[in-house]
Amino acid sequence: MSTVRINEKIKKEVTPILSDLGISLSEAINMFLHQIKINRGIPFELKLKEPTELNDGKGSYICEYGHVHNYTKKDIEDIKKEAKKNKGYKSSKEMIDDILGEE
């Protein structure tokens, strides 16, 4: 008999899935440990992913977490230019006075 600390959140998320499979959490852990023995290592690939450029000509890429980012280099430059055009305020009072003065 061993004691294993398990993150409560993941335990709550996984338990119904295991239940649907007819497997208890304890059985799933034992299966995992047997797979480590059989494979003489972790039974799935462990690696750090590198961002992958999509070569779409826009600078889009897939980040290390597998999310697609469609931010183009051109769009970022446009955003920077637009931000420089926006009016700045020295205080919140100045901003509020300006907003109320426009109505």
LINSULTA-V996141 format. One line per field, one symbol per residue. burial: + if it has 9 or more other C-alpha atoms within 8 Angstrom, else -. A space follows every 50 residues. Layout:
burial = ???
This chain:
burial = ----------+---+--++---++---+---+--++-----+-------- -------+++++++------++---+-----------------++----- ---
